[in-house]
Amino acid sequence: MEDLELARRKIALLETITFFDIFDFALTSEELCDYILYKKWTLTELREFTNHEQFIVNLHRYVYLRGRSLIVKARKHKEHQARQLIKKAKKYVKFMQMLPFVRMVSICNNLSFYSAERESDIDLFIITEKKRLFFARSMVWLYTQLLGVRRHGRKTKGRFCLTFFVSEDSMNLENIKHEKDIYFVFWLRLMRPLIGQKIYRKFISKNKWINKYFDYEIDQKKHLLPESKSLKKVQAGLEFIFKGYFGDIIEYILKKWQIKRSKKKATKLKNQDGIIITDTVLKFHNDDMRDRYQLLWEHRLKQFEQFIVSPLPFDYDKQFLPPYHQSRTLFGVRSPHNDDKKNETISPNLQKEQTPAD
């Protein structure tokens, strides 16, 4: 029984590291213990385990697959860019506390784990009051538009990407998850809520299906901005004005207009898998990368399978590394077999994984 438990934890560790490896992102030891699939690890357990595994490097705070040292350099670059974007996000999201019917605003996608490029934008996931989804979305759109920070057209760098809204009565996102969808699992796990702690708690409770992947409690207070009493009073005042029949009329008009406009734009797309337009969910991702992430992740894990389960001697350097390095990741970093090689370069990242249809 202990051997089965150890094997499962070993596979979970490998699956977690390999997932972030496809984004050319080396986790710190602390992050790996915090994000790991299945059962949470302590730093001591991780250190003891990696000391005996020839395919994992645990060096200078970072944990990565041996032969992939270049992603440490890539991670430092991505983290520097991400911290600047997160700082900007906090500056503007703080004042979204005054917007009527906005209940939670969270940073999501790769930025949530400190991964960003020079041209990256700021992806937000927003939960609204029920029966006020379109009103709240309009307020967020207007706020970011007036301040000149909304992503649109070619203006993307450092701007807010408003592509995912749900109302309080549709917080269970299990039906959005594909049958095999490791990216969405981590997307939900690593979400970085900035405002709306109470709603975030409800959101996590509505998505208990994620416990199949992480059987430990998620920190619900991490990254939250302090609540502003003055801004919340402004919000309460505006909601008092628009909560009744007058607000219902405005919501109806905005819903009819936005749905018609969004569906018209969606018909121009070749692939509409990333588009959801309903009364309670608005998701506009022109190019949904989740299936591609899943295939790449599974491919990488299969390359490890023989190495892990084979009872015969298996040479990591000669039998595993060459085929592993023959294919690039989606994001361009391709490390040589030799970790000590100095003439390594980082290829440009993909311009954008997901771009808004609306």
C-alpha positions as CSV (number, residue, x, y, z in Angstrom):
1,M,0.0,0.0,0.0
2,E,2.8,2.4,0.9
3,D,4.5,1.6,-2.5
4,L,1.3,2.5,-4.3
5,E,1.0,5.8,-2.4
6,L,4.6,6.6,-3.1
7,A,4.1,5.9,-6.8
8,R,1.0,8.0,-7.0
9,R,2.8,11.0,-5.3
10,K,5.7,10.5,-7.6
11,I,3.5,10.7,-10.7
12,A,1.6,13.7,-9.3
13,L,5.0,15.5,-8.8
14,L,6.0,14.7,-12.4
15,E,2.6,15.7,-13.8
16,T,2.8,19.1,-12.1
17,I,6.4,19.9,-13.1
18,T,5.7,18.7,-16.7
19,F,2.6,21.0,-16.9
20,F,4.5,24.1,-16.1
21,D,7.4,22.9,-18.2
22,I,5.2,23.2,-21.4
23,F,5.0,26.9,-20.6
24,D,8.8,27.1,-20.0
25,F,8.2,28.0,-16.4
26,A,10.3,26.6,-13.5
27,L,8.5,26.6,-10.2
28,T,10.2,27.5,-6.9
29,S,10.1,24.7,-4.3
30,E,7.5,26.6,-2.3
31,E,5.2,27.0,-5.4
32,L,5.6,23.4,-6.3
33,C,4.5,22.3,-2.8
34,D,1.6,24.7,-3.0
35,Y,0.4,23.9,-6.6
36,I,1.1,20.2,-6.7
37,L,-1.7,17.8,-7.9
38,Y,-3.2,15.3,-5.5
39,K,-1.7,15.6,-2.1
40,K,0.2,18.6,-0.7
41,W,3.9,18.3,0.0
42,T,6.1,19.8,2.6
43,L,9.4,21.4,1.6
44,T,11.2,18.7,3.6
45,E,9.4,15.9,1.7
46,L,10.1,17.5,-1.6
47,R,13.8,18.0,-0.8
48,E,14.2,14.4,0.3
49,F,12.4,13.0,-2.7
50,T,14.2,15.1,-5.4
51,N,17.5,14.2,-3.9
52,H,16.9,10.6,-5.0
53,E,15.4,11.3,-8.4
54,Q,17.7,11.6,-11.4
55,F,15.2,13.3,-13.7
56,I,14.4,16.2,-11.4
57,V,16.7,19.1,-10.4
58,N,16.1,21.0,-7.2
59,L,18.6,23.8,-7.2
60,H,18.7,27.4,-6.0
61,R,15.0,27.4,-5.1
62,Y,13.9,26.2,-8.5
63,V,12.6,22.7,-9.4
64,Y,12.7,21.5,-13.0
65,L,13.3,18.6,-15.3
66,R,17.0,17.8,-15.7
67,G,18.1,19.1,-19.1
68,R,15.7,22.0,-18.9
69,S,17.8,24.6,-17.0
70,L,17.0,27.3,-19.5
71,I,13.5,27.6,-18.2
72,V,14.8,29.1,-15.0
73,K,16.2,32.0,-17.0
74,A,12.9,32.1,-18.9
75,R,10.9,32.1,-15.7
76,K,12.8,35.1,-14.3
77,H,12.1,37.1,-17.4
78,K,8.4,36.1,-17.3
79,E,8.1,36.9,-13.6
80,H,9.6,40.3,-14.0
81,Q,7.0,41.2,-16.6
82,A,4.2,39.6,-14.6
83,R,4.9,41.5,-11.4
84,Q,4.6,44.8,-13.3
85,L,1.3,43.7,-14.8
86,I,-0.1,42.5,-11.4
87,K,0.9,45.8,-9.8
88,K,-1.0,47.6,-12.5
89,A,-4.0,45.3,-12.1
90,K,-4.2,46.0,-8.4
91,K,-4.1,49.7,-9.0
92,Y,-7.1,49.7,-11.3
93,V,-9.1,46.7,-9.9
94,K,-9.1,48.3,-6.5
95,F,-11.6,50.9,-7.8
96,M,-13.8,48.3,-9.4
97,Q,-15.2,47.9,-5.8
98,M,-17.4,50.8,-6.6
99,L,-18.9,49.4,-9.8
100,P,-22.5,48.3,-9.3
101,F,-23.2,44.5,-9.3
102,V,-19.5,43.5,-9.6
103,R,-19.0,40.8,-7.0
104,M,-15.5,39.4,-7.7
105,V,-12.6,40.3,-9.9
106,S,-9.7,37.9,-10.4
107,I,-6.5,37.7,-12.4
108,C,-6.5,34.5,-14.4
109,N,-4.6,32.5,-17.1
110,N,-0.8,32.5,-17.1
111,L,-0.5,35.8,-15.3
112,S,-1.9,34.1,-12.2
113,F,1.3,32.1,-11.8
114,Y,3.6,35.1,-12.6
115,S,4.1,34.2,-16.3
116,A,3.9,37.1,-18.8
117,E,5.7,38.4,-21.8
118,R,6.5,42.0,-22.8
119,E,3.4,42.2,-25.0
120,S,1.0,40.4,-22.6
121,D,-2.3,41.8,-21.4
122,I,-4.1,41.3,-18.1
123,D,-6.8,38.6,-18.2
124,L,-9.7,39.1,-15.8
125,F,-12.4,36.7,-14.6
126,I,-15.4,38.5,-13.2
127,I,-18.4,37.3,-11.2
128,T,-21.5,39.6,-11.2
129,E,-24.7,39.8,-9.3
130,K,-27.4,37.5,-10.7
131,K,-29.7,39.1,-13.3
132,R,-27.2,41.9,-13.7
133,L,-24.5,40.3,-15.8
134,F,-24.8,42.6,-18.7
135,F,-25.2,45.7,-16.6
136,A,-22.1,44.9,-14.6
137,R,-20.1,44.0,-17.8
138,S,-21.1,47.4,-19.3
139,M,-19.8,49.2,-16.2
140,V,-16.5,47.4,-16.3
141,W,-16.2,48.1,-20.0
142,L,-17.0,51.8,-19.5
143,Y,-14.6,52.1,-16.5
144,T,-11.6,50.6,-18.4
145,Q,-12.5,52.4,-21.6
146,L,-12.6,55.8,-20.0
147,L,-9.3,55.2,-18.3
148,G,-7.7,54.0,-21.6
149,V,-6.7,50.5,-20.2
150,R,-9.1,48.2,-22.0
151,R,-7.7,45.8,-24.6
152,H,-9.1,46.4,-28.1
153,G,-7.8,46.2,-31.7
154,R,-4.0,46.3,-31.7
155,K,-3.9,47.9,-28.3
156,T,-3.1,45.0,-26.1
157,K,0.1,45.5,-24.2
158,G,-0.6,45.9,-20.5
159,R,-4.3,46.4,-21.0
160,F,-7.3,44.6,-19.4
161,C,-8.7,41.7,-21.4
162,L,-12.4,41.4,-20.5
163,T,-13.3,38.0,-21.9
164,F,-14.9,36.0,-19.1
165,F,-17.9,37.0,-17.0
166,V,-20.3,34.7,-15.0
167,S,-23.2,35.6,-12.8
168,E,-23.6,34.3,-9.2
169,D,-26.1,31.7,-10.3
170,S,-23.6,30.1,-12.7
171,M,-20.5,29.8,-10.7
172,N,-20.1,26.0,-11.1
173,L,-17.8,25.8,-14.2
174,E,-17.5,22.0,-14.4
175,N,-19.6,22.0,-17.6
176,I,-17.1,24.4,-19.2
177,K,-14.2,22.0,-18.5
178,H,-13.4,19.6,-21.3
179,E,-13.3,15.8,-20.5
180,K,-9.5,16.0,-20.4
181,D,-8.5,19.5,-19.5
182,I,-5.5,19.9,-17.3
183,Y,-5.1,23.6,-18.2
184,F,-8.6,24.4,-16.9
185,V,-7.9,22.5,-13.7
186,F,-4.8,24.7,-13.0
187,W,-6.6,27.8,-14.3
188,L,-9.2,27.4,-11.5
189,R,-6.6,26.3,-8.9
190,L,-4.3,29.3,-9.6
191,M,-6.9,32.0,-10.0
192,R,-5.8,35.2,-8.2
193,P,-8.8,37.0,-6.7
194,L,-8.2,40.7,-6.0
195,I,-11.6,41.7,-4.7
196,G,-14.6,39.7,-3.5
197,Q,-13.4,37.3,-0.9
198,K,-16.9,36.2,0.2
199,I,-17.9,35.4,-3.4
200,Y,-14.6,33.6,-4.0
201,R,-15.4,31.3,-1.0
202,K,-18.8,30.5,-2.6
203,F,-17.1,30.1,-6.0
204,I,-14.7,27.5,-4.6
205,S,-17.5,25.6,-2.8
206,K,-19.5,25.5,-6.0
207,N,-16.5,23.9,-7.8
208,K,-15.8,21.0,-5.4
209,W,-15.2,18.8,-8.4
210,I,-11.7,20.2,-8.4
211,N,-11.1,18.2,-5.2
212,K,-10.4,15.2,-7.5
213,Y,-7.2,17.0,-8.5
214,F,-6.3,18.9,-5.3
215,D,-7.4,17.2,-2.1
216,Y,-6.2,20.0,0.1
217,E,-7.6,23.4,1.0
218,I,-7.0,26.3,-1.3
219,D,-5.8,29.6,0.3
220,Q,-8.8,31.9,-0.1
221,K,-7.2,35.1,1.3
222,K,-4.1,35.2,-0.8
223,H,-3.6,38.3,-3.0
224,L,-6.8,40.0,-1.9
225,L,-6.8,43.7,-1.8
226,P,-8.1,45.4,1.4
227,E,-11.8,46.3,1.1
228,S,-12.5,50.1,0.8
229,K,-15.5,51.2,2.9
230,S,-15.9,54.4,0.9
231,L,-15.9,52.6,-2.5
232,K,-18.3,50.0,-1.2
233,K,-20.7,52.8,-0.1
234,V,-20.6,54.2,-3.7
235,Q,-21.4,50.8,-5.0
236,A,-24.3,50.4,-2.6
237,G,-25.7,53.7,-3.6
238,L,-25.5,52.9,-7.3
239,E,-27.0,49.5,-6.7
240,F,-29.9,51.0,-4.8
241,I,-30.7,53.1,-7.9
242,F,-30.5,50.2,-10.4
243,K,-31.7,47.2,-8.4
244,G,-35.4,47.6,-9.1
245,Y,-37.7,47.8,-12.2
246,F,-35.5,50.6,-13.7
247,G,-32.5,48.4,-13.5
248,D,-34.4,45.5,-15.0
249,I,-35.2,47.5,-18.1
250,I,-31.6,48.6,-18.6
251,E,-30.4,45.0,-18.1
252,Y,-32.9,43.7,-20.7
253,I,-31.8,46.3,-23.2
254,L,-28.1,45.7,-22.6
255,K,-28.5,41.9,-22.7
256,K,-30.4,42.0,-26.0
257,W,-27.9,44.3,-27.6
258,Q,-24.8,42.5,-26.3
259,I,-25.9,39.0,-27.2
260,K,-26.9,40.0,-30.7
261,R,-23.6,41.8,-31.2
262,S,-21.5,39.0,-29.7
263,K,-23.2,36.2,-31.7
264,K,-22.8,38.2,-34.9
265,K,-19.0,38.5,-34.3
266,A,-18.8,34.8,-33.3
267,T,-20.2,33.7,-36.6
268,K,-17.1,35.1,-38.3
269,L,-14.8,32.7,-36.4
270,K,-13.6,29.4,-37.8
271,N,-13.6,27.8,-34.4
272,Q,-16.1,28.8,-31.8
273,D,-15.1,26.3,-29.1
274,G,-13.9,29.1,-26.8
275,I,-17.1,31.1,-27.2
276,I,-20.0,30.9,-24.7
277,I,-22.9,33.4,-24.9
278,T,-25.8,32.8,-22.5
279,D,-27.9,34.8,-20.1
280,T,-25.5,33.9,-17.3
281,V,-22.1,33.2,-18.9
282,L,-20.0,35.3,-21.3
283,K,-16.8,33.7,-22.5
284,F,-15.0,35.2,-25.5
285,H,-11.8,33.3,-26.4
286,N,-11.2,33.2,-30.1
287,D,-8.5,30.6,-29.9
288,D,-9.1,28.2,-27.1
289,M,-5.7,26.5,-26.5
290,R,-6.8,24.0,-23.9
291,D,-6.9,20.9,-26.2
292,R,-3.4,21.7,-27.5
293,Y,-2.1,22.1,-24.0
294,Q,-3.6,18.8,-23.1
295,L,-2.1,16.9,-26.0
296,L,1.4,18.4,-25.4
297,W,1.2,17.6,-21.7
298,E,0.1,14.0,-22.3
299,H,2.8,13.6,-25.0
300,R,5.5,14.7,-22.5
301,L,4.2,12.4,-19.8
302,K,4.2,9.4,-22.2
303,Q,7.9,10.1,-22.9
304,F,8.5,9.7,-19.2
305,E,6.3,6.6,-18.8
306,Q,8.9,4.0,-20.0
307,F,11.6,5.7,-17.9
308,I,9.5,5.5,-14.7
309,V,7.8,2.1,-14.9
310,S,10.4,0.1,-16.7
311,P,12.0,-2.6,-14.5
312,L,15.0,-2.6,-16.8
313,P,18.0,-0.2,-16.6
314,F,17.0,3.0,-18.4
315,D,19.5,5.7,-19.3
316,Y,17.9,9.1,-18.9
317,D,20.6,11.0,-20.8
318,K,20.7,8.7,-23.8
319,Q,17.2,7.2,-24.0
320,F,15.0,10.0,-22.7
321,L,16.5,13.4,-23.3
322,P,17.2,13.2,-27.0
323,P,13.5,12.6,-28.1
324,Y,12.3,15.0,-25.4
325,H,14.3,17.8,-26.8
326,Q,13.5,17.1,-30.4
327,S,10.2,18.9,-30.0
328,R,9.9,22.5,-28.9
329,T,7.3,23.6,-26.3
330,L,4.5,25.8,-27.5
331,F,6.3,28.8,-26.2
332,G,9.7,28.3,-28.0
333,V,12.3,27.5,-25.3
334,R,14.4,24.5,-26.3
335,S,17.1,23.6,-23.9
336,P,20.2,21.6,-25.0
337,H,21.0,18.2,-23.4
338,N,23.8,19.8,-21.4
339,D,22.6,22.0,-18.5
340,D,26.0,23.8,-18.4
341,K,25.9,25.0,-22.0
342,K,26.1,28.8,-22.1
343,N,25.0,29.8,-25.6
344,E,21.3,29.4,-24.9
345,T,18.7,31.8,-26.3
346,I,15.0,32.2,-25.7
347,S,12.7,32.2,-28.7
348,P,9.8,34.7,-28.7
349,N,6.7,33.6,-26.9
350,L,3.4,33.1,-28.7
351,Q,1.8,36.6,-29.2
352,K,-1.4,35.6,-27.5
353,E,-3.1,32.4,-26.4
354,Q,-6.6,33.9,-26.2
355,T,-8.0,37.0,-27.9
356,P,-11.4,38.4,-27.3
357,A,-14.2,38.1,-29.8
358,D,-16.0,41.0,-28.2
